[in-house]
Amino acid sequence: MEEHKMLDYIKEVLNNMPKGWVGLTTHRLDIYNEELAKTQFLDQFQNLYNNNIADTSALSELPTAYDYIRLGHPLSCILEWAIANLNTLNPEGVISFSSKTAPILAVLRKNLLEDKNTQILYNGALPDFFDAEILKRVYGYHFDLKKADSLSEISKFNGSTIFISHQEDFSTVDLTLPKANEVDFFITMYADLGSVLVVNGPQNDHYISEIQHVRRRETIAMTPINCLTALESLVSQSSFKPQKNNSDSQQEETNQKLVLDSIKDITGTTTTPLVASSGLSMQYAIMMGLIHDALENYPGKAIKFIVPPNCYGGTNDQARRVAACIDNVEVVDLPVDGDNDMVQSLDSILDKISNEDAIPYIIAEIPTNPRVEVPDLQKLKSVLSAGRKTAKGEVAIDPVFILDQTFCPNVHFLGEGEILSTVRAISYASGSKFPSGGKCTAGYGVANKKAEGLMDKINMHLRLCDNEATGHQIGILAKQLPSMNQRIQDAYINTREFVTYIKETLPEAKINFVSAELAQQGFTPSVFSLDLPTKGTTYEEREAYKRALNLKLINLMITEIPQESKYCVSYGQLHGCYWTIPATSTQGTTKEGDKDYIARVALSPDMDVERHKKVFLDFVENI
């Protein structure tokens, strides 16, 4: 009875859900409490269910669910909630993935750090891209892999047991079956949709946050369109097996070619790009591909990832998470903002790493985030090109420069004759920003000619982690990428106008934005950071006043212009204006001393700049 009630309710929800639940990477950004992001949506959804309320207006008022679809979104939350209810489980212990490999890696990572054994049992066949030897040799994971057609073949094991199965419908996981209690993690793979992991037993609850964090940092949740397919299958209790015809396959091929050609054109490169399920999925493949290359070509040498300590939190966190798992990998801080010069910092760090005969991989954002600074590119090229020697006088290993180009994906860094064409360089961009305009998360990566030989390994790890962009994501990029450069230009014009107005209206504020000279060179970001004037006799008083003023400005903007101004880290969207405090959002995992308690503002090509100027003037007049 209760099961039918729930399925009927979900059917109503699917009929009435807001369009943004499927078509955007985030929804209701004006209702977002980061501390409650993992619970608030489902708590309020449960209340609607209890009261049998499923109209569009009520669903539209639900707060933001998780973040950017990587960690989760409305439909993934509802899918997990439904599967949990069918199995009498806590929804937190049901975790969906776009990837079929990632849930396995999440458990293996946790057990590696706990020095705990893992056995992986599977029925049917494992995906072609699952390579046990590479997972052991490169990732350092330890596990036994065994084929088992049913739970009856499971024997007691000193460690964690993962049971992998394949299904074509979203039926229940029968946890009452004999020997089901011997399984710690059930992973069900669903053809083109992804996978669902079920944490079995309270003794494994401490895995939940770690598994969710893998989903947040190295992959994404099952995509909205695939969750919709899954929920429709669940409601109808039928198979979701996709029926592809020749026309669909031809369209996918057309989209794929258009996307790859667009990326080459946008980046000015000729090497074949890679397209991933998200920017962080792309970055993870780059990191693991480079580690794999280093293990083969420079066995025994230390690997150093040089990363700005205050850069985007996902980049910072992921790099440190990789280093935590692999003995010879270490993260080295690269101070880049404010009083620190990226080029000078990099020069001294590369000298030290060369002296140690280690392998230098640099991950950096240009412009930097959140201070929007661009280093002297000629000096950067010189530092990256400099011939260095080891302590023994031998030729040192040259660095690979990994450029996060999300803020300015239109700048040609890597093409022939461009500033980074003569050093090994790879660039990548987050797809939830300008590439898709906020319609999907799929990111991409490209290499210059010097680094082309590294792309095979990177592609191998992108496939191994099952983090390639989905066909639907490719279709969105095919529609959005051709207009990207024009959107970047239009958004920059709006941003320059707003920045100029702020300088005139509140000249004592410090604004971090590109100069007119840099803009002429092609650096046209549509984001700036704002350091508001402060008061107080001590540093603590001045800092507290400034932080309160930041929030006052943001709250005024999102209250007065709720249809456009949102409180979120978003950037490159098609509409509106986005406000955040990096220290409490993008730098969530950054060390406290490296955090930036300033306002970061991102503008779009389609917004009412005059209205924003008027509200800002109201703010200034009431300081």
C-alpha positions in Angstrom: 0.0 0.0 0.0 2.7 2.5 1.0 4.8 1.5 -2.0 1.9 2.3 -4.4 1.2 5.6 -2.6 4.9 6.6 -3.0 5.0 5.7 -6.7 1.8 7.5 -7.4 3.2 10.6 -5.7 6.4 10.5 -7.7 4.4 10.2 -10.9 2.6 13.4 -9.9 5.9 15.1 -9.1 7.3 14.2 -12.5 4.2 15.6 -14.2 4.5 18.9 -12.3 8.2 19.4 -11.7 9.8 22.7 -12.6 11.6 22.8 -16.0 14.9 23.7 -14.3 15.1 20.4 -12.6 16.1 18.8 -15.9 17.4 21.8 -17.9 19.8 23.5 -15.5 22.8 22.5 -13.4 21.4 24.4 -10.4 17.9 25.5 -9.4 16.5 28.1 -6.9 19.9 29.5 -6.2 18.2 32.2 -4.1 17.2 29.5 -1.6 20.6 28.0 -0.7 22.0 27.2 2.7 25.3 25.5 2.1 25.4 24.0 5.6 22.1 22.3 5.0 22.6 21.6 1.3 22.7 17.8 1.7 19.6 17.5 3.8 17.3 20.6 3.3 15.8 19.6 0.0 14.8 16.1 1.0 13.5 17.2 4.4 11.2 19.6 2.7 10.3 17.1 0.0 9.4 14.6 2.6 7.0 17.1 4.2 5.3 17.6 0.8 5.0 13.9 0.4 3.5 13.5 3.9 0.9 16.1 3.0 0.4 14.8 -0.6 1.4 18.1 -2.2 2.9 17.9 -5.6 1.9 21.0 -7.5 4.4 22.9 -9.5 4.4 26.0 -7.2 5.2 23.9 -4.1 8.0 22.0 -5.9 9.4 25.3 -7.2 9.8 26.5 -3.6 12.1 23.6 -2.6 15.6 24.8 -1.8 18.7 24.0 -3.9 19.7 20.4 -3.7 23.4 19.8 -3.3 25.6 21.5 -5.9 26.1 21.7 -9.6 24.8 18.1 -10.2 28.2 16.7 -9.2 27.1 16.0 -5.6 23.4 15.8 -6.5 20.3 17.6 -7.7 16.5 17.4 -7.2 15.9 14.3 -9.4 18.9 12.3 -8.1 17.7 13.1 -4.5 14.2 11.9 -5.3 15.5 8.8 -7.0 17.7 7.9 -4.0 14.9 8.7 -1.7 12.5 6.4 -3.6 15.0 3.5 -3.8 15.7 3.9 0.0 12.0 3.8 0.8 11.5 0.7 -1.3 14.3 -1.0 0.7 13.5 0.6 4.1 16.9 2.3 4.1 18.2 5.8 5.0 18.3 7.9 1.8 21.8 9.0 2.6 23.0 5.5 2.1 21.7 5.3 -1.5 24.0 7.2 -3.8 23.6 7.5 -7.6 26.4 8.0 -10.1 26.7 8.9 -13.7 29.8 6.6 -13.7 29.7 2.9 -13.3 33.3 2.8 -12.0 33.3 5.7 -9.5 31.2 3.9 -6.8 33.7 1.1 -6.8 36.6 3.5 -6.6 34.9 5.4 -3.7 34.9 2.3 -1.5 38.4 1.3 -2.6 39.8 4.7 -1.7 38.2 4.6 1.8 39.6 1.1 2.4 43.1 2.1 1.1 43.2 4.9 3.7 41.9 2.5 6.4 44.3 -0.3 5.3 41.3 -2.6 4.9 40.8 -5.4 2.4 38.1 -5.4 -0.3 36.6 -8.1 -2.4 34.6 -7.2 -5.5 32.1 -9.8 -6.6 30.2 -9.4 -9.8 27.7 -11.2 -11.9 27.5 -11.0 -15.7 30.5 -9.1 -17.0 32.4 -6.0 -15.8 32.4 -3.0 -18.1 35.1 -3.2 -20.8 36.8 -0.1 -19.4 37.3 -1.6 -15.9 41.0 -2.4 -15.7 41.9 -4.1 -12.4 45.7 -4.0 -13.1 45.8 -0.3 -13.6 43.6 0.3 -10.5 46.2 -1.6 -8.5 49.4 -0.3 -10.1 48.5 3.4 -10.6 45.8 4.1 -8.1 47.4 1.9 -5.4 44.1 0.1 -4.6 44.0 -3.4 -3.2 41.2 -5.8 -3.9 40.3 -9.3 -4.9 38.1 -9.7 -8.0 35.7 -12.7 -8.3 32.8 -13.7 -10.5 29.7 -14.7 -8.5 26.4 -15.3 -10.2 24.3 -15.0 -7.1 24.6 -14.0 -3.4 24.7 -17.7 -2.5 28.3 -17.9 -3.7 29.4 -15.3 -1.2 31.7 -16.4 1.6 32.8 -14.6 4.8 35.6 -12.1 4.1 37.8 -10.1 6.5 37.1 -6.7 5.0 34.5 -5.1 2.8 32.5 -7.0 0.2 31.1 -5.2 -2.9 28.5 -7.0 -5.0 28.0 -5.7 -8.5 25.0 -6.6 -10.6 23.3 -5.3 -13.8 19.6 -4.4 -14.1 17.2 -3.0 -16.7 14.6 -1.8 -14.1 14.7 -0.1 -10.7 13.4 -2.9 -8.6 14.2 -3.4 -4.9 17.5 -4.8 -3.6 16.4 -7.8 -1.6 18.3 -7.4 1.6 16.5 -10.3 3.2 18.0 -12.9 0.9 20.4 -15.4 2.6 23.9 -14.0 2.8 22.8 -10.5 1.9 24.1 -9.4 5.2 27.6 -10.5 4.1 27.5 -7.7 1.4 28.6 -4.2 2.6 27.9 -2.4 -0.7 25.5 -3.3 -3.4 26.3 -1.6 -6.7 23.8 -1.9 -9.5 24.8 -0.8 -13.0 22.1 0.5 -15.4 23.2 0.4 -19.1 23.5 4.0 -20.3 22.1 5.6 -17.1 24.9 5.1 -14.6 24.9 3.2 -11.3 23.4 3.2 -7.8 25.3 2.2 -4.7 23.5 1.0 -1.6 25.3 1.0 1.7 24.2 -2.1 3.6 24.2 -2.0 7.4 24.9 0.6 10.1 28.5 -0.7 10.4 29.2 0.9 7.1 27.5 4.3 7.7 30.9 6.0 8.2 31.5 5.3 4.4 28.6 7.5 3.3 30.2 10.9 3.5 33.4 9.6 1.9 31.5 8.1 -1.0 29.5 11.3 -1.5 32.8 13.2 -1.5 34.2 11.1 -4.3 31.1 11.9 -6.2 31.6 15.6 -5.6 35.3 15.7 -6.5 36.1 13.1 -9.0 32.8 12.5 -10.9 29.1 13.5 -10.9 25.8 12.1 -9.8 23.5 10.5 -12.3 22.5 13.3 -14.7 19.0 14.9 -14.4 17.8 13.5 -17.8 19.0 10.0 -16.8 17.4 10.3 -13.3 14.2 11.2 -15.0 14.4 8.0 -17.2 15.1 6.0 -14.0 12.2 7.5 -12.1 9.8 6.9 -15.0 11.0 3.3 -15.1 10.5 3.0 -11.3 7.0 4.5 -11.5 5.9 2.3 -14.4 7.8 -0.7 -13.0 9.1 -1.4 -16.5 12.4 -1.7 -18.3 14.2 1.5 -19.2 16.3 -0.2 -21.9 17.0 2.5 -24.5 15.7 2.0 -28.0 18.3 3.7 -30.3 17.7 3.8 -34.0 20.0 4.8 -36.8 18.8 8.4 -36.8 19.8 8.7 -33.1 23.2 7.2 -33.7 23.8 9.6 -36.6 22.8 12.6 -34.6 25.2 11.5 -31.8 28.0 11.3 -34.3 27.1 14.7 -35.7 27.0 16.2 -32.2 30.3 14.7 -31.3 32.1 16.0 -34.4 30.5 19.5 -33.9 31.7 19.6 -30.3 35.2 18.5 -31.0 35.5 20.9 -33.9 34.1 23.8 -31.8 36.6 23.1 -29.0 39.5 23.1 -31.5 38.3 26.4 -32.9 37.7 28.0 -29.5 41.1 26.9 -28.2 43.1 27.4 -31.4 44.4 23.8 -31.1 44.7 20.9 -33.6 45.0 18.0 -31.2 41.9 15.9 -30.5 40.0 17.2 -27.4 38.5 15.1 -24.6 35.1 15.7 -23.2 34.3 14.7 -19.7 31.2 14.6 -17.5 32.4 17.7 -15.6 35.5 19.9 -15.2 36.6 18.0 -12.2 36.1 14.7 -14.0 38.5 16.1 -16.7 41.0 17.3 -14.1 41.0 13.9 -12.4 41.7 12.1 -15.6 44.5 14.6 -16.3 46.1 14.0 -12.9 45.8 10.2 -13.0 47.0 10.1 -16.7 50.1 12.1 -15.8 50.8 10.0 -12.8 50.5 6.9 -15.0 52.9 8.4 -17.5 55.3 9.3 -14.8 55.3 5.8 -13.3 56.1 4.3 -16.8 58.7 6.9 -18.0 60.3 8.1 -14.7 59.9 5.1 -12.3 60.9 5.8 -8.7 60.8 9.6 -9.0 58.7 11.8 -6.8 55.7 13.5 -8.4 54.9 17.0 -7.4 51.6 18.7 -8.2 52.1 22.5 -7.8 48.8 24.1 -6.9 47.8 27.5 -5.6 46.5 27.1 -2.0 43.6 29.5 -2.5 42.5 28.4 -6.0 39.0 26.9 -6.6 38.3 24.5 -3.8 37.5 21.5 -6.0 40.9 21.7 -7.7 42.7 22.2 -4.4 40.8 19.4 -2.6 41.1 16.9 -5.5 44.8 17.4 -5.8 45.3 16.8 -2.1 43.0 13.8 -2.2 45.0 12.2 -5.0 48.3 12.8 -3.1 46.8 11.2 0.1 46.4 7.9 -1.8 49.7 7.6 -3.6 53.0 7.5 -1.7 55.3 9.3 -4.2 52.8 12.1 -5.0 52.9 15.4 -3.1 51.1 18.7 -3.4 53.3 21.8 -3.3 51.7 25.2 -2.6 52.0 27.9 -5.3 51.3 31.4 -3.9 49.8 33.4 -6.8 47.6 36.3 -5.5 48.0 39.6 -3.8 51.6 40.2 -2.7 52.7 37.0 -4.4 53.7 36.8 -8.0 52.8 33.6 -9.8 55.9 33.6 -12.0 58.4 34.4 -9.2 56.8 31.7 -6.9 56.9 29.2 -9.8 60.5 29.9 -10.6 61.8 29.2 -7.1 59.6 26.1 -6.7 60.7 24.6 -10.1 64.3 25.2 -9.1 63.8 23.3 -5.9 61.9 20.4 -7.6 64.5 20.2 -10.3 67.3 20.0 -7.8 65.5 17.1 -6.2 65.1 15.3 -9.6 61.3 15.2 -9.1 58.5 15.5 -11.7 56.7 18.9 -11.7 53.1 19.2 -12.7 51.5 22.6 -12.3 47.8 23.3 -12.0 46.9 27.0 -12.2 44.0 29.3 -13.1 44.5 32.2 -15.5 43.0 34.6 -14.6 43.4 33.6 -10.9 40.3 33.0 -8.7 39.1 35.1 -7.0 41.5 38.0 -7.5 41.2 37.9 -11.3 45.0 38.4 -11.9 46.9 37.5 -15.0 50.7 36.9 -14.7 53.2 38.3 -17.0 52.8 35.7 -19.7 56.2 36.2 -21.4 57.9 35.7 -18.0 55.7 32.7 -17.3 56.8 31.2 -20.7 60.5 31.8 -19.8 60.2 30.2 -16.4 58.4 27.1 -17.9 61.0 26.9 -20.7 64.1 27.4 -18.6 66.6 24.5 -18.8 67.2 23.3 -15.2 69.6 20.8 -13.7 69.3 18.3 -10.9 71.7 18.3 -7.9 73.8 15.8 -9.8 74.1 18.1 -12.8 71.8 16.1 -15.0 69.0 17.6 -17.2 65.9 18.0 -15.0 62.4 16.8 -16.1 60.5 19.7 -17.8 57.2 20.7 -16.2 53.7 20.2 -17.6 51.5 23.3 -17.2 47.9 22.3 -16.6 45.8 25.4 -17.1 42.3 25.8 -15.7 40.8 28.1 -18.4 37.3 28.3 -17.0 37.3 32.0 -16.5 38.6 32.8 -20.0 38.1 29.7 -22.2 38.3 31.9 -25.4 42.0 32.8 -25.0 44.3 31.0 -27.3 47.1 29.8 -25.0 48.1 26.5 -26.7 47.8 26.9 -30.5 50.9 27.1 -32.7 52.7 30.4 -32.1 50.8 31.2 -29.0 52.3 31.9 -25.6 52.3 28.3 -24.2 52.9 26.5 -27.5 56.6 25.8 -26.8 56.2 24.1 -23.4 54.2 21.0 -22.5 50.7 22.4 -21.7 47.2 21.1 -21.2 44.1 23.3 -20.7 40.6 22.4 -19.5 37.4 24.2 -18.7 34.4 23.5 -16.5 31.3 22.8 -18.6 28.7 24.2 -16.2 30.1 27.7 -16.9 30.4 29.2 -20.4 30.6 26.0 -22.5 27.0 25.0 -21.7 25.7 28.3 -20.2 24.7 26.4 -17.1 22.7 23.7 -18.9 25.0 20.8 -18.1 28.3 20.1 -16.4 30.3 18.5 -19.2 33.9 19.9 -19.4 36.7 19.4 -21.9 40.4 19.2 -22.1 42.9 19.9 -24.9 46.7 19.6 -25.3 49.2 21.6 -27.3 51.5 19.7 -29.7 54.2 19.4 -27.1 51.8 17.6 -24.7 49.9 15.6 -27.3 51.6 12.4 -26.3 50.1 12.6 -22.8 46.5 12.6 -24.1 46.3 8.8 -24.6 47.0 8.1 -21.0 44.5 10.9 -19.9 41.9 9.4 -22.2 42.5 6.0 -20.7 41.8 7.2 -17.2 38.8 9.2 -18.3 37.4 6.0 -19.7 38.5 3.8 -16.8 36.6 6.1 -14.4 33.7 6.1 -16.8 33.7 9.9 -16.7 33.3 10.6 -20.4 30.5 13.1 -21.2 27.1 11.5 -21.8 25.4 11.7 -25.2 22.9 14.1 -23.8 25.6 16.4 -22.4 27.4 16.3 -25.8 24.1 17.3 -27.4 23.8 20.3 -25.1 27.4 21.4 -25.9 26.7 21.0 -29.6 24.0 23.7 -29.2 25.8 26.0 -26.8 29.5 26.0 -27.8 29.1 27.8 -31.2 27.7 30.9 -29.4 30.1 30.8 -26.5 32.7 33.4 -27.6 29.9 35.9 -28.4 28.3 35.3 -24.9 31.7 35.8 -23.3 32.1 39.1 -25.1 28.6 40.3 -24.2 29.0 39.3 -20.6 32.4 41.1 -20.4 30.8 44.4 -21.7 28.2 44.2 -18.9 30.9 43.5 -16.3 33.1 46.3 -17.4 30.1 48.7 -17.2 29.2 47.6 -13.7 32.8 47.7 -12.5 33.2 51.2 -13.9 30.1 52.3 -12.1 31.2 50.8 -8.8 34.6 52.6 -9.1 32.8 55.9 -9.7 30.2 55.4 -6.9 32.4 53.9 -4.2 36.0 54.8 -5.1 37.4 53.6 -1.8 36.4 50.0 -2.6 39.1 47.7 -4.0 38.0 45.9 -7.2 40.0 43.0 -8.6 39.3 42.9 -12.4 41.4 42.8 -15.6 42.8 46.0 -16.9 41.8 47.5 -20.2 45.2 46.5 -21.6 44.6 42.8 -20.7 41.1 42.9 -22.2 42.7 44.1 -25.4 44.9 41.0 -25.3 41.7 38.8 -25.1 41.3 38.4 -21.4 37.6 39.3 -21.1 36.3 37.5 -17.9 32.8 38.4 -16.6 33.7 38.0 -13.0 35.3 40.4 -10.5 35.9 40.5 -6.8 35.0 43.4 -4.5 36.8 44.3 -1.3 34.5 46.8 0.4 35.7 49.6 2.6 35.8 48.9 6.3 35.9 50.5 9.7 37.4 49.7 13.1 40.5 50.2 15.2 41.8 46.6 15.2 42.2 44.1 12.4 39.5 41.9 13.9 37.0 44.8 14.0 37.8 45.8 10.4 37.5 42.2 9.2 34.2 41.6 11.0 32.8 44.9 9.6 33.8 44.1 6.1 32.4 40.6 6.2 29.1 41.9 7.5 29.0 44.5 4.7 29.7 41.8 2.1 26.6 40.0 3.2 24.5 43.1 3.4 25.3 43.9 -0.2 24.6 40.4 -1.4 21.4 40.1 0.5 20.2 43.5 -0.8 20.9 42.5 -4.4 19.2 39.1 -4.2 16.2 40.6 -2.3 15.7 43.6 -4.7 16.4 41.7 -7.9 15.4 38.1 -7.1 14.7 37.3 -10.8 18.3 38.0 -11.7 20.6 38.2 -8.7 21.4 34.9 -7.1 23.6 33.8 -4.2 25.8 31.2 -5.8 29.3 30.4 -7.1 27.8 30.1 -10.6 29.6 31.7 -13.6 29.0 31.9 -17.3 25.2 31.3 -17.1 22.9 32.6 -19.9 21.0 34.9 -17.6 21.4 36.9 -14.4 24.1 37.9 -11.9 25.7 35.6 -9.3 27.2 36.6 -6.0 29.3 34.6 -3.5 31.9 34.9 -0.8 34.8 32.6 -2.0 35.9 31.8 1.6 32.5 30.1 2.3 31.8 28.6 -1.1 34.5 27.9 -3.7 37.2 27.8 -1.0 35.3 25.5 1.3 38.1 23.0 1.7 40.9 25.7 1.6 43.1 26.3 4.7 41.6 29.2 6.7 44.6 31.5 6.3 44.3 31.2 2.5 40.6 32.0 2.2 39.2 35.2 0.7 36.4 36.9 2.6 35.5 39.2 -0.3 32.5 39.4 -2.6 32.8 37.7 -6.0 30.4 38.8 -8.7 29.7 37.0 -12.0 27.6 38.7 -14.7 25.9 37.2 -17.7 25.3 38.5 -21.2 21.6 38.9 -20.5 20.8 41.0 -17.4 19.5 44.4 -16.4 22.8 46.2 -15.6 21.0 49.5 -14.9 18.8 47.9 -12.3 21.9 46.5 -10.6 23.6 49.9 -10.7 20.6 51.5 -9.0 20.5 48.9 -6.2 24.2 49.3 -5.7 23.7 53.1 -5.4 21.0 52.4 -2.7 23.6 50.3 -0.9 26.3 53.0 -1.0 23.9 55.6 0.3 23.0 53.5 3.3 26.5 52.4 4.4 
